């Protein structure tokens, strides 16, 4: 029965938005997918269809919700629910800004003035995944969320710093009730056990 405690997560960042393309900080601002992003969501189906999924959940923000809906339709499944705790890290007054003096003026160590801290976002994201691991113990869950939230949550879970997450590619992690978290794919590439990604 040991294998029953292994829960598999695909953690997929939403497809591209216009703000992604313009390199603007999005955070909790609800920016929709663009046509490139819709194409990326559809393209992700080919990779994700190699697995059986027991449930699909997403952030309630429209860019993640629509990505999840497109992936679910492509897999012949439906989205179980939106999980508010999977919303992107809030960047406060920095949202909508591009790199430059205006953004620099808001910088604080590890973030921005008036923003959710990286620690807060990681704690919230990990609590959401832990709850899903409990609910879907021994099963496979496809989670569509956001780049920063996935990065800081996985970094916290694995105890190491990961680089930024690409749009609509596979990040595959396994949660074991005793042994904790292991990463199998990161940004679409297989992770060699014990090697830093």
N, CA, C and O atoms as a DFTB+ gen file, in Angstrom:
788 C
 N C O
     1  1       0.824      -1.216       0.000
     2  2       0.000       0.000       0.000
     3  2       0.855       1.261       0.000
     4  3       0.322       2.370      -0.052
     5  1       2.163       1.103       0.058
     6  2       3.068       2.257       0.145
     7  2       2.828       3.254      -0.989
     8  3       2.838       4.465      -0.766
     9  1       2.611       2.742      -2.216
    10  2       2.461       3.637      -3.379
    11  2       1.238       4.542      -3.252
    12  3       1.169       5.584      -3.903
    13  1       0.285       4.154      -2.428
    14  2      -0.925       4.958      -2.271
    15  2      -0.643       6.326      -1.665
    16  3      -1.460       7.241      -1.769
    17  1       0.524       6.461      -1.028
    18  2       0.800       7.746      -0.388
    19  2       1.526       8.708      -1.344
    20  3       1.832       9.839      -0.964
    21  1       1.799       8.271      -2.568
    22  2       2.489       9.145      -3.523
    23  2       1.452       9.887      -4.368
    24  3       0.697       9.276      -5.125
    25  1       1.429      11.208      -4.227
    26  2       0.493      12.027      -4.989
    27  2       1.294      12.818      -6.021
    28  3       2.286      13.464      -5.683
    29  1       0.861      12.765      -7.271
    30  2       1.596      13.425      -8.355
    31  2       0.899      14.712      -8.752
    32  3      -0.317      14.753      -8.941
    33  1       1.698      15.763      -8.873
    34  2       1.177      17.073      -9.289
    35  2       1.835      17.531     -10.579
    36  3       3.062      17.526     -10.686
    37  1       1.037      17.925     -11.552
    38  2       1.552      18.758     -12.634
    39  2       1.258      20.195     -12.215
    40  3       0.118      20.536     -11.902
    41  1       2.284      21.026     -12.212
    42  2       2.128      22.443     -11.864
    43  2       2.420      23.237     -13.126
    44  3       3.571      23.368     -13.543
    45  1       1.370      23.759     -13.720
    46  2       1.489      24.408     -15.025
    47  2       1.163      25.890     -14.884
    48  3       0.109      26.272     -14.377
    49  1       2.100      26.713     -15.349
    50  2       1.830      28.151     -15.395
    51  2       0.887      28.424     -16.573
    52  3       0.971      27.780     -17.618
    53  1       0.002      29.379     -16.379
    54  2      -0.926      29.795     -17.442
    55  2      -0.186      30.156     -18.732
    56  3       1.029      30.353     -18.729
    57  1      -0.934      30.240     -19.831
    58  2      -0.366      30.710     -21.096
    59  2      -0.088      32.211     -21.062
    60  3      -0.397      32.897     -20.087
    61  1       0.497      32.697     -22.140
    62  2       0.933      34.101     -22.210
    63  2      -0.249      35.079     -22.195
    64  3      -1.337      34.795     -22.696
    65  1       0.024      36.249     -21.591
    66  2      -0.913      37.383     -21.627
    67  2      -0.191      38.556     -22.296
    68  3       1.018      38.505     -22.521
    69  1      -0.933      39.593     -22.605
    70  2      -0.300      40.791     -23.177
    71  2       0.701      41.400     -22.193
    72  3       1.742      41.914     -22.601
    73  1       0.383      41.339     -20.901
    74  2       1.317      41.890     -19.912
    75  2       2.588      41.059     -19.840
    76  3       3.670      41.611     -19.639
    77  1       2.479      39.717     -20.004
    78  2       3.700      38.890     -20.085
    79  2       4.554      39.373     -21.244
    80  3       5.758      39.590     -21.103
    81  1       3.911      39.535     -22.387
    82  2       4.639      39.921     -23.603
    83  2       5.304      41.284     -23.435
    84  3       6.378      41.528     -23.984
    85  1       4.661      42.170     -22.675
    86  2       5.208      43.522     -22.435
    87  2       6.131      43.549     -21.209
    88  3       6.630      44.606     -20.824
    89  1       6.348      42.388     -20.608
    90  2       7.193      42.257     -19.419
    91  2       6.726      43.169     -18.277
    92  3       7.528      43.811     -17.598
    93  1       5.409      43.203     -18.092
    94  2       4.835      43.942     -16.961
    95  2       4.570      42.968     -15.816
    96  3       4.197      41.817     -16.048
    97  1       4.763      43.430     -14.583
    98  2       4.436      42.614     -13.409
    99  2       2.916      42.456     -13.327
   100  3       2.190      43.451     -13.326
   101  1       2.434      41.222     -13.257
   102  2       0.987      41.000     -13.214
   103  2       0.462      40.826     -11.805
   104  3      -0.488      41.496     -11.401
   105  1       1.089      39.914     -11.050
   106  2       0.612      39.673      -9.698
   107  2      -0.852      39.287      -9.687
   108  3      -1.293      38.463     -10.490
   109  1      -1.605      39.883      -8.775
   110  2      -3.011      39.522      -8.598
   111  2      -3.936      40.249      -9.574
   112  3      -5.146      40.023      -9.550
   113  1      -3.392      41.119     -10.432
   114  2      -4.213      41.799     -11.438
   115  2      -4.729      40.761     -12.430
   116  3      -3.972      39.914     -12.905
   117  1      -6.024      40.834     -12.738
   118  2      -6.655      39.789     -13.561
   119  2      -6.551      40.122     -15.051
   120  3      -7.457      40.714     -15.638
   121  1      -5.422      39.723     -15.645
   122  2      -5.172      39.986     -17.066
   123  2      -5.488      38.709     -17.844
   124  3      -5.015      37.633     -17.477
   125  1      -6.295      38.812     -18.932
   126  2      -6.688      37.599     -19.662
   127  2      -5.560      37.039     -20.538
   128  3      -4.580      37.723     -20.833
   129  1      -5.727      35.786     -20.939
   130  2      -4.835      35.185     -21.934
   131  2      -4.918      35.977     -23.233
   132  3      -5.940      36.595     -23.530
   133  1      -3.827      35.952     -24.008
   134  2      -3.913      36.429     -25.396
   135  2      -3.928      35.204     -26.312
   136  3      -3.913      34.069     -25.836
   137  1      -3.957      35.440     -27.628
   138  2      -4.068      34.314     -28.562
   139  2      -2.848      33.400     -28.513
   140  3      -2.969      32.187     -28.685
   141  1      -1.658      33.990     -28.274
   142  2      -0.454      33.168     -28.108
   143  2      -0.657      32.238     -26.902
   144  3      -0.352      31.048     -26.969
   145  1      -1.171      32.790     -25.811
   146  2      -1.407      32.020     -24.591
   147  2      -2.418      30.905     -24.791
   148  3      -2.263      29.810     -24.250
   149  1      -3.462      31.191     -25.578
   150  2      -4.458      30.137     -25.865
   151  2      -3.823      29.011     -26.664
   152  3      -4.116      27.836     -26.441
   153  1      -2.949      29.378     -27.600
   154  2      -2.220      28.366     -28.378
   155  2      -1.309      27.528     -27.489
   156  3      -1.213      26.312     -27.656
   157  1      -0.634      28.194     -26.534
   158  2       0.251      27.478     -25.612
   159  2      -0.541      26.491     -24.757
   160  3      -0.085      25.375     -24.508
   161  1      -1.728      26.903     -24.308
   162  2      -2.574      26.014     -23.500
   163  2      -2.972      24.788     -24.317
   164  3      -2.932      23.664     -23.817
   165  1      -3.356      25.007     -25.568
   166  2      -3.729      23.892     -26.441
   167  2      -2.532      22.981     -26.703
   168  3      -2.671      21.758     -26.725
   169  1      -1.354      23.581     -26.901
   170  2      -0.135      22.793     -27.141
   171  2       0.232      21.936     -25.935
   172  3       0.795      20.852     -26.090
   173  1      -0.083      22.418     -24.740
   174  2       0.273      21.690     -23.510
   175  2      -0.474      20.359     -23.402
   176  3      -0.029      19.441     -22.713
   177  1      -1.616      20.265     -24.092
   178  2      -2.437      19.055     -24.011
   179  2      -1.650      17.818     -24.459
   180  3      -1.780      16.747     -23.867
   181  1      -0.832      17.976     -25.511
   182  2      -0.083      16.836     -26.046
   183  2       0.811      16.202     -24.976
   184  3       0.868      14.978     -24.854
   185  1       1.506      17.039     -24.203
   186  2       2.394      16.534     -23.150
   187  2       1.570      15.951     -21.997
   188  3       1.879      14.876     -21.483
   189  1       0.531      16.668     -21.604
   190  2      -0.257      16.268     -20.434
   191  2      -1.107      15.031     -20.701
   192  3      -1.484      14.322     -19.768
   193  1      -1.407      14.769     -21.966
   194  2      -2.235      13.604     -22.299
   195  2      -1.466      12.294     -22.130
   196  3      -2.048      11.213     -22.222
   197  1      -0.159      12.393     -21.883
   198  2       0.645      11.204     -21.603
   199  2       0.410      10.636     -20.211
   200  3       0.948       9.586     -19.861
   201  1      -0.396      11.336     -19.420
   202  2      -0.684      10.918     -18.041
   203  2      -2.196      10.825     -17.850
   204  3      -2.969      11.446     -18.579
   205  1      -2.599      10.034     -16.853
   206  2      -4.014      10.017     -16.450
   207  2      -4.182      11.023     -15.321
   208  3      -3.429      10.987     -14.347
   209  1      -5.157      11.921     -15.433
   210  2      -5.374      12.927     -14.385
   211  2      -6.664      12.641     -13.644
   212  3      -7.699      12.386     -14.258
   213  1      -6.600      12.685     -12.325
   214  2      -7.787      12.456     -11.503
   215  2      -8.550      13.742     -11.236
   216  3      -9.757      13.713     -10.994
   217  1      -7.859      14.860     -11.278
   218  2      -8.524      16.136     -11.012
   219  2      -7.715      17.268     -11.634
   220  3      -6.491      17.191     -11.742
   221  1      -8.426      18.323     -12.043
   222  2      -7.789      19.557     -12.526
   223  2      -8.329      20.695     -11.676
   224  3      -9.541      20.853     -11.526
   225  1      -7.417      21.488     -11.120
   226  2      -7.813      22.676     -10.365
   227  2      -7.005      23.859     -10.885
   228  3      -5.957      23.687     -11.506
   229  1      -7.509      25.064     -10.622
   230  2      -6.748      26.237     -11.068
   231  2      -6.949      27.403     -10.123
   232  3      -7.843      27.414      -9.277
   233  1      -6.083      28.378     -10.304
   234  2      -6.269      29.695      -9.698
   235  2      -7.551      30.293     -10.280
   236  3      -7.916      29.981     -11.414
   237  1      -8.243      31.155      -9.512
   238  2      -9.450      31.804     -10.046
   239  2      -9.163      32.927     -11.046
   240  3     -10.081      33.357     -11.744
   241  1      -7.920      33.416     -11.139
   242  2      -7.633      34.497     -12.095
   243  2      -7.858      33.983     -13.515
   244  3      -7.532      32.838     -13.826
   245  1      -8.414      34.832     -14.368
   246  2      -8.906      34.367     -15.673
   247  2      -7.822      33.738     -16.545
   248  3      -8.107      32.809     -17.301
   249  1      -6.572      34.234     -16.453
   250  2      -5.531      33.666     -17.302
   251  2      -5.236      32.210     -16.958
   252  3      -4.933      31.405     -17.838
   253  1      -5.327      31.879     -15.670
   254  2      -5.116      30.492     -15.237
   255  2      -6.388      29.668     -15.461
   256  3      -6.324      28.520     -15.900
   257  1      -7.538      30.265     -15.158
   258  2      -8.816      29.555     -15.315
   259  2      -9.039      29.161     -16.769
   260  3      -9.446      28.034     -17.052
   261  1      -8.774      30.090     -17.699
   262  2      -8.978      29.783     -19.124
   263  2      -7.957      28.751     -19.611
   264  3      -8.299      27.863     -20.391
   265  1      -6.702      28.863     -19.154
   266  2      -5.693      27.856     -19.509
   267  2      -6.155      26.474     -19.050
   268  3      -6.061      25.498     -19.793
   269  1      -6.658      26.405     -17.807
   270  2      -7.144      25.127     -17.260
   271  2      -8.320      24.601     -18.064
   272  3      -8.396      23.405     -18.346
   273  1      -9.244      25.492     -18.437
   274  2     -10.418      25.073     -19.215
   275  2     -10.006      24.521     -20.578
   276  3     -10.545      23.510     -21.029
   277  1      -9.043      25.188     -21.237
   278  2      -8.586      24.740     -22.554
   279  2      -7.878      23.386     -22.452
   280  3      -8.087      22.505     -23.285
   281  1      -7.038      23.228     -21.424
   282  2      -6.338      21.959     -21.216
   283  2      -7.353      20.857     -20.898
   284  3      -7.282      19.760     -21.450
   285  1      -8.295      21.161     -20.003
   286  2      -9.307      20.175     -19.622
   287  2     -10.108      19.718     -20.838
   288  3     -10.350      18.526     -21.023
   289  1     -10.520      20.690     -21.670
   290  2     -11.292      20.346     -22.878
   291  2     -10.473      19.437     -23.785
   292  3     -10.995      18.477     -24.352
   293  1      -9.185      19.748     -23.918
   294  2      -8.307      18.942     -24.760
   295  2      -8.107      17.534     -24.235
   296  3      -7.860      16.608     -25.008
   297  1      -8.212      17.368     -22.917
   298  2      -8.031      16.060     -22.278
   299  2      -9.357      15.323     -22.091
   300  3      -9.379      14.177     -21.641
   301  1     -10.459      15.986     -22.438
   302  2     -11.779      15.382     -22.245
   303  2     -12.193      15.333     -20.787
   304  3     -12.952      14.455     -20.376
   305  1     -11.684      16.293     -19.997
   306  2     -12.001      16.363     -18.567
   307  2     -12.641      17.714     -18.255
   308  3     -12.774      18.565     -19.135
   309  1     -13.032      17.900     -17.008
   310  2     -13.512      19.221     -16.609
   311  2     -12.726      19.681     -15.379
   312  3     -12.143      18.876     -14.652
   313  1     -12.730      20.979     -15.175
   314  2     -11.994      21.550     -14.034
   315  2     -12.829      21.362     -12.778
   316  3     -13.991      21.764     -12.728
   317  1     -12.227      20.744     -11.760
   318  2     -12.962      20.458     -10.518
   319  2     -13.347      21.749      -9.801
   320  3     -14.490      21.912      -9.373
   321  1     -12.384      22.669      -9.673
   322  2     -12.697      23.928      -8.990
   323  2     -11.544      24.920      -9.101
   324  3     -10.426      24.580      -9.488
   325  1     -11.869      26.163      -8.745
   326  2     -10.868      27.226      -8.636
   327  2     -10.444      27.303      -7.172
   328  3     -11.281      27.250      -6.271
   329  1      -9.147      27.429      -6.945
   330  2      -8.619      27.455      -5.578
   331  2      -8.016      28.844      -5.318
   332  3      -6.950      29.160      -5.845
   333  1      -8.692      29.674      -4.508
   334  2      -8.233      31.056      -4.297
   335  2      -6.786      31.150      -3.816
   336  3      -6.082      32.103      -4.150
   337  1      -6.334      30.153      -3.023
   338  2      -4.964      30.172      -2.487
   339  2      -3.913      30.008      -3.580
   340  3      -2.727      30.224      -3.332
   341  1      -4.336      29.628      -4.792
   342  2      -3.394      29.472      -5.910
   343  2      -3.260      30.742      -6.747
   344  3      -2.572      30.745      -7.768
   345  1      -3.924      31.832      -6.310
   346  2      -3.783      33.126      -6.989
   347  2      -2.314      33.562      -6.954
   348  3      -1.581      33.245      -6.017
   349  1      -1.903      34.292      -7.988
   350  2      -0.516      34.759      -8.042
   351  2      -0.171      35.639      -6.835
   352  3      -1.040      36.294      -6.258
   353  1       1.117      35.641      -6.467
   354  2       1.629      36.549      -5.434
   355  2       1.231      37.977      -5.789
   356  3       1.391      38.411      -6.929
   357  1       0.716      38.694      -4.812
   358  2       0.348      40.092      -5.040
   359  2       1.594      40.984      -4.991
   360  3       2.368      40.941      -4.035
   361  1       1.769      41.788      -6.038
   362  2       2.895      42.726      -6.065
   363  2       2.470      44.149      -5.716
   364  3       3.254      45.088      -5.855
   365  1       1.220      44.306      -5.260
   366  2       0.753      45.608      -4.789
   367  2       0.897      46.700      -5.838
   368  3       0.545      46.494      -6.999
   369  1       1.421      47.878      -5.434
   370  2       1.520      49.021      -6.343
   371  2       2.459      48.783      -7.526
   372  3       2.449      49.554      -8.485
   373  1       3.276      47.718      -7.467
   374  2       4.210      47.426      -8.564
   375  2       3.514      46.766      -9.759
   376  3       4.087      46.681     -10.845
   377  1       2.273      46.298      -9.553
   378  2       1.584      45.604     -10.641
   379  2       1.320      46.533     -11.820
   380  3       0.887      47.673     -11.651
   381  1       1.588      46.024     -13.009
   382  2       1.399      46.791     -14.234
   383  2       2.650      47.512     -14.693
   384  3       2.702      48.031     -15.809
   385  1       3.676      47.546     -13.821
   386  2       4.906      48.261     -14.162
   387  2       5.904      47.359     -14.903
   388  3       5.947      46.144     -14.711
   389  1       6.700      48.012     -15.755
   390  2       7.825      47.348     -16.413
   391  2       9.106      47.768     -15.681
   392  3       9.094      48.700     -14.877
   393  1      10.212      47.066     -15.971
   394  2      11.496      47.430     -15.367
   395  2      11.797      48.894     -15.638
   396  3      11.582      49.385     -16.746
   397  1      12.293      49.585     -14.629
   398  2      12.606      51.007     -14.798
   399  2      12.553      51.716     -13.458
   400  3      12.333      51.089     -12.422
   401  1      12.758      53.039     -13.484
   402  2      12.865      53.813     -12.241
   403  2      11.618      53.727     -11.356
   404  3      11.717      53.681     -10.130
   405  1      10.436      53.705     -12.001
   406  2       9.187      53.675     -11.230
   407  2       9.117      52.371     -10.419
   408  3       8.733      52.381      -9.250
   409  1       9.489      51.256     -11.050
   410  2       9.487      49.959     -10.365
   411  2      10.597      49.918      -9.317
   412  3      10.386      49.443      -8.201
   413  1      11.770      50.414      -9.679
   414  2      12.909      50.401      -8.747
   415  2      12.578      51.155      -7.456
   416  3      13.024      50.772      -6.374
   417  1      11.790      52.234      -7.580
   418  2      11.434      53.048      -6.416
   419  2      10.594      52.258      -5.406
   420  3      10.558      52.596      -4.223
   421  1       9.923      51.210      -5.879
   422  2       9.066      50.408      -5.001
   423  2       9.781      49.191      -4.415
   424  3       9.234      48.494      -3.561
   425  1      11.020      48.939      -4.885
   426  2      11.727      47.714      -4.454
   427  2      12.091      47.764      -2.974
   428  3      12.502      48.794      -2.439
   429  1      11.924      46.613      -2.339
   430  2      12.404      46.408      -0.968
   431  2      13.183      45.093      -1.005
   432  3      13.081      44.364      -1.991
   433  1      13.947      44.766       0.016
   434  2      14.651      43.474      -0.009
   435  2      13.651      42.326      -0.204
   436  3      12.749      42.139       0.613
   437  1      13.812      41.571      -1.273
   438  2      12.957      40.409      -1.516
   439  2      11.584      40.720      -2.086
   440  3      10.729      39.836      -2.132
   441  1      11.347      41.952      -2.522
   442  2      10.022      42.225      -3.084
   443  2       9.763      43.688      -3.363
   444  3      10.652      44.419      -3.798
   445  1       8.528      44.109      -3.108
   446  2       8.102      45.481      -3.397
   447  2       7.280      46.014      -2.234
   448  3       6.632      45.257      -1.512
   449  1       7.318      47.330      -2.065
   450  2       6.525      47.978      -1.019
   451  2       5.038      47.682      -1.240
   452  3       4.542      47.804      -2.360
   453  1       4.336      47.297      -0.189
   454  2       2.895      47.056      -0.304
   455  2       2.551      45.734      -0.967
   456  3       1.385      45.483      -1.272
   457  1       3.548      44.882      -1.198
   458  2       3.318      43.594      -1.851
   459  2       3.303      42.468      -0.822
   460  3       3.799      42.614       0.295
   461  1       2.719      41.338      -1.230
   462  2       2.817      40.114      -0.437
   463  2       4.281      39.665      -0.458
   464  3       4.930      39.736      -1.502
   465  1       4.803      39.209       0.670
   466  2       6.198      38.764       0.687
   467  2       6.326      37.401       0.011
   468  3       5.348      36.665      -0.123
   469  1       7.546      37.081      -0.413
   470  2       7.793      35.782      -1.035
   471  2       7.448      34.659      -0.051
   472  3       6.875      33.641      -0.437
   473  1       7.804      34.855       1.223
   474  2       7.492      33.867       2.262
   475  2       5.998      33.622       2.394
   476  3       5.549      32.480       2.493
   477  1       5.231      34.714       2.395
   478  2       3.772      34.596       2.511
   479  2       3.203      33.834       1.314
   480  3       2.350      32.962       1.476
   481  1       3.683      34.168       0.105
   482  2       3.190      33.495      -1.102
   483  2       3.562      32.012      -1.093
   484  3       2.747      31.160      -1.449
   485  1       4.801      31.710      -0.684
   486  2       5.255      30.310      -0.629
   487  2       4.443      29.512       0.392
   488  3       4.057      28.374       0.127
   489  1       4.186      30.105       1.549
   490  2       3.409      29.419       2.596
   491  2       1.990      29.134       2.116
   492  3       1.457      28.046       2.329
   493  1       1.392      30.118       1.471
   494  2       0.025      29.983       0.958
   495  2      -0.037      28.906      -0.135
   496  3      -0.940      28.070      -0.142
   497  1       0.936      28.940      -1.058
   498  2       0.967      27.969      -2.143
   499  2       1.185      26.558      -1.643
   500  3       0.538      25.617      -2.103
   501  1       2.105      26.415      -0.695
   502  2       2.414      25.078      -0.175
   503  2       1.246      24.533       0.640
   504  3       0.954      23.338       0.580
   505  1       0.580      25.392       1.397
   506  2      -0.600      24.955       2.156
   507  2      -1.680      24.451       1.204
   508  3      -2.350      23.459       1.492
   509  1      -1.852      25.133       0.066
   510  2      -2.854      24.712      -0.930
   511  2      -2.485      23.351      -1.510
   512  3      -3.350      22.488      -1.660
   513  1      -1.196      23.149      -1.840
   514  2      -0.766      21.861      -2.393
   515  2      -0.870      20.749      -1.356
   516  3      -1.275      19.633      -1.680
   517  1      -0.506      21.049      -0.110
   518  2      -0.615      20.050       0.957
   519  2      -2.075      19.610       1.142
   520  3      -2.356      18.429       1.346
   521  1      -2.997      20.577       1.069
   522  2      -4.424      20.255       1.200
   523  2      -4.887      19.376       0.040
   524  3      -5.660      18.438       0.234
   525  1      -4.407      19.688      -1.169
   526  2      -4.760      18.871      -2.339
   527  2      -4.151      17.479      -2.227
   528  3      -4.784      16.491      -2.600
   529  1      -2.925      17.397      -1.716
   530  2      -2.259      16.094      -1.546
   531  2      -3.029      15.227      -0.559
   532  3      -3.106      14.008      -0.713
   533  1      -3.592      15.866       0.449
   534  2      -4.403      15.149       1.435
   535  2      -5.706      14.665       0.788
   536  3      -6.115      13.516       0.959
   537  1      -6.340      15.565       0.048
   538  2      -7.637      15.256      -0.575
   539  2      -7.514      14.191      -1.668
   540  3      -8.370      13.315      -1.788
   541  1      -6.445      14.273      -2.462
   542  2      -6.276      13.374      -3.614
   543  2      -5.105      12.412      -3.396
   544  3      -4.373      12.086      -4.331
   545  1      -4.941      11.967      -2.156
   546  2      -3.815      11.107      -1.793
   547  2      -3.703       9.905      -2.741
   548  3      -4.673       9.185      -2.977
   549  1      -2.487       9.711      -3.277
   550  2      -2.251       8.571      -4.156
   551  2      -2.756       8.774      -5.569
   552  3      -2.764       7.830      -6.358
   553  1      -3.182       9.998      -5.913
   554  2      -3.744      10.240      -7.243
   555  2      -2.914      11.294      -7.985
   556  3      -1.853      11.709      -7.520
   557  1      -3.426      11.718      -9.160
   558  2      -2.707      12.679     -10.000
   559  2      -3.542      13.943     -10.172
   560  3      -4.691      13.891     -10.611
   561  1      -2.948      15.065      -9.821
   562  2      -3.669      16.338      -9.840
   563  2      -2.949      17.322     -10.757
   564  3      -1.740      17.526     -10.641
   565  1      -3.694      17.920     -11.655
   566  2      -3.171      18.926     -12.575
   567  2      -3.574      20.297     -12.047
   568  3      -4.758      20.618     -11.945
   569  1      -2.566      21.099     -11.713
   570  2      -2.788      22.412     -11.101
   571  2      -2.334      23.490     -12.084
   572  3      -1.179      23.491     -12.511
   573  1      -3.228      24.401     -12.444
   574  2      -2.854      25.520     -13.314
   575  2      -2.836      26.791     -12.468
   576  3      -3.857      27.212     -11.925
   577  1      -1.651      27.389     -12.372
   578  2      -1.497      28.564     -11.513
   579  2      -0.573      29.582     -12.191
   580  3      -0.720      29.859     -13.381
   581  1       0.373      30.133     -11.435
   582  2       1.129      31.299     -11.879
   583  2       2.620      31.106     -11.656
   584  3       3.036      30.354     -10.774
   585  1       3.423      31.796     -12.467
   586  2       4.863      31.608     -12.459
   587  2       5.523      31.824     -11.113
   588  3       6.230      30.947     -10.618
   589  1       5.298      32.981     -10.518
   590  2       5.960      33.265      -9.240
   591  2       5.440      32.346      -8.151
   592  3       6.218      31.828      -7.350
   593  1       4.124      32.137      -8.114
   594  2       3.568      31.276      -7.068
   595  2       4.133      29.859      -7.176
   596  3       4.516      29.273      -6.164
   597  1       4.189      29.300      -8.388
   598  2       4.723      27.942      -8.567
   599  2       6.205      27.919      -8.177
   600  3       6.655      27.001      -7.490
   601  1       6.956      28.925      -8.616
   602  2       8.398      28.954      -8.336
   603  2       8.675      29.010      -6.836
   604  3       9.467      28.217      -6.327
   605  1       8.038      29.934      -6.124
   606  2       8.349      30.077      -4.694
   607  2       7.810      28.893      -3.892
   608  3       8.406      28.497      -2.890
   609  1       6.682      28.328      -4.332
   610  2       6.097      27.176      -3.635
   611  2       6.981      25.946      -3.804
   612  3       7.285      25.260      -2.828
   613  1       7.397      25.663      -5.046
   614  2       8.288      24.517      -5.285
   615  2       9.647      24.720      -4.614
   616  3      10.223      23.776      -4.073
   617  1      10.152      25.942      -4.650
   618  2      11.436      26.229      -3.996
   619  2      11.349      25.918      -2.505
   620  3      12.258      25.314      -1.935
   621  1      10.243      26.336      -1.874
   622  2      10.024      26.065      -0.447
   623  2       9.898      24.558      -0.215
   624  3      10.500      24.019       0.714
   625  1       9.111      23.876      -1.065
   626  2       8.859      22.440      -0.888
   627  2      10.145      21.626      -1.018
   628  3      10.353      20.651      -0.296
   629  1      11.007      22.047      -1.954
   630  2      12.220      21.269      -2.258
   631  2      13.438      21.734      -1.467
   632  3      14.455      21.043      -1.418
   633  1      13.329      22.921      -0.842
   634  2      14.451      23.453      -0.074
   635  2      15.585      23.948      -0.946
   636  3      16.745      23.916      -0.535
   637  1      15.262      24.406      -2.149
   638  2      16.285      25.013      -3.002
   639  2      15.646      26.043      -3.924
   640  3      14.437      26.016      -4.154
   641  1      16.460      26.950      -4.449
   642  2      15.934      28.048      -5.249
   643  2      15.827      27.644      -6.709
   644  3      16.813      27.233      -7.322
   645  1      14.628      27.760      -7.263
   646  2      14.399      27.427      -8.672
   647  2      14.354      28.696      -9.511
   648  3      14.072      29.783      -9.007
   649  1      14.635      28.539     -10.790
   650  2      14.573      29.684     -11.700
   651  2      13.131      29.912     -12.140
   652  3      12.229      29.187     -11.720
   653  1      12.912      30.921     -12.988
   654  2      11.546      31.287     -13.347
   655  2      10.880      30.189     -14.176
   656  3      11.540      29.381     -14.829
   657  1       9.565      30.192     -14.123
   658  2       8.729      29.151     -14.725
   659  2       8.218      29.641     -16.084
   660  3       7.703      30.754     -16.196
   661  1       8.363      28.811     -17.103
   662  2       7.888      29.167     -18.452
   663  2       6.370      28.980     -18.557
   664  3       5.769      28.221     -17.797
   665  1       5.766      29.691     -19.517
   666  2       4.324      29.566     -19.746
   667  2       3.963      28.174     -20.269
   668  3       4.581      27.669     -21.206
   669  1       2.951      27.566     -19.647
   670  2       2.270      26.377     -20.178
   671  2       3.198      25.211     -20.513
   672  3       3.013      24.539     -21.528
   673  1       4.209      24.970     -19.647
   674  2       5.043      23.775     -19.808
   675  2       4.917      22.911     -18.556
   676  3       4.427      23.362     -17.521
   677  1       5.369      21.660     -18.668
   678  2       5.177      20.705     -17.584
   679  2       6.208      20.852     -16.472
   680  3       7.415      20.812     -16.709
   681  1       5.707      21.021     -15.264
   682  2       6.498      20.856     -14.036
   683  2       5.810      19.725     -13.296
   684  3       4.646      19.844     -12.914
   685  1       6.530      18.621     -13.091
   686  2       5.916      17.439     -12.489
   687  2       6.599      17.152     -11.161
   688  3       7.807      16.920     -11.108
   689  1       5.810      17.170     -10.089
   690  2       6.354      16.944      -8.750
   691  2       5.548      15.857      -8.060
   692  3       4.349      15.709      -8.296
   693  1       6.221      15.102      -7.206
   694  2       5.561      14.033      -6.456
   695  2       5.623      14.356      -4.975
   696  3       6.668      14.745      -4.452
   697  1       4.488      14.189      -4.306
   698  2       4.423      14.417      -2.870
   699  2       4.256      13.081      -2.173
   700  3       3.305      12.345      -2.436
   701  1       5.187      12.774      -1.284
   702  2       5.132      11.546      -0.506
   703  2       4.895      11.910       0.950
   704  3       5.566      12.782       1.501
   705  1       3.937      11.235       1.566
   706  2       3.540      11.575       2.945
   707  2       4.733      11.537       3.908
   708  3       4.779      12.305       4.869
   709  1       5.694      10.649       3.651
   710  2       6.853      10.525       4.545
   711  2       8.080      11.254       3.997
   712  3       8.731      12.006       4.722
   713  1       8.391      11.034       2.732
   714  2       9.649      11.534       2.153
   715  2       9.567      12.967       1.616
   716  3      10.582      13.525       1.199
   717  1       8.382      13.562       1.621
   718  2       8.251      14.944       1.141
   719  2       8.159      15.044      -0.371
   720  3       7.577      14.178      -1.025
   721  1       8.736      16.106      -0.925
   722  2       8.553      16.454      -2.334
   723  2       9.751      16.060      -3.189
   724  3      10.899      16.183      -2.762
   725  1       9.469      15.584      -4.406
   726  2      10.515      15.327      -5.404
   727  2      10.054      15.922      -6.725
   728  3       8.874      15.867      -7.069
   729  1      10.999      16.488      -7.455
   730  2      10.709      17.100      -8.748
   731  2      11.171      16.156      -9.855
   732  3      12.313      15.696      -9.849
   733  1      10.271      15.869     -10.814
   734  2      10.641      14.990     -11.927
   735  2      10.861      15.776     -13.226
   736  3      11.795      15.499     -13.978
   737  1       9.989      16.760     -13.477
   738  2      10.176      17.628     -14.649
   739  2      10.138      19.076     -14.198
   740  3       9.333      19.437     -13.339
   741  1      11.004      19.913     -14.771
   742  2      11.005      21.346     -14.487
   743  2      11.138      22.095     -15.804
   744  3      12.079      21.870     -16.564
   745  1      10.179      22.997     -16.071
   746  2      10.144      23.720     -17.355
   747  2      10.262      22.767     -18.542
   748  3      10.953      23.047     -19.521
   749  1       9.559      21.620     -18.427
   750  2       9.472      20.696     -19.545
   751  2      10.646      19.745     -19.688
   752  3      10.642      18.878     -20.563
   753  1      11.665      19.902     -18.826
   754  2      12.868      19.048     -18.917
   755  2      12.909      18.093     -17.734
   756  3      12.597      18.472     -16.605
   757  1      13.296      16.853     -18.004
   758  2      13.437      15.889     -16.912
   759  2      14.580      16.313     -15.984
   760  3      15.657      16.697     -16.441
   761  1      14.325      16.234     -14.674
   762  2      15.314      16.594     -13.674
   763  2      16.061      15.309     -13.279
   764  3      15.441      14.310     -12.914
   765  1      17.372      15.349     -13.355
   766  2      18.166      14.213     -12.909
   767  2      18.233      14.266     -11.383
   768  3      18.551      15.306     -10.806
   769  1      17.934      13.148     -10.739
   770  2      17.841      13.123      -9.277
   771  2      19.080      13.732      -8.633
   772  3      20.209      13.364      -8.957
   773  1      18.854      14.660      -7.724
   774  2      19.964      15.235      -6.963
   775  2      20.703      16.348      -7.675
   776  3      21.594      16.963      -7.090
   777  1      20.355      16.624      -8.932
   778  2      21.056      17.680      -9.661
   779  2      20.249      18.973      -9.584
   780  3      19.032      18.981      -9.770
   781  1      20.941      20.037      -9.313
   782  2      20.310      21.358      -9.222
   783  2      19.750      21.757     -10.587
   784  3      20.432      21.656     -11.607
   785  1      18.506      22.209     -10.586
   786  2      17.954      22.713     -11.871
   787  2      18.187      24.196     -12.000
   788  3      17.799      24.797     -13.003
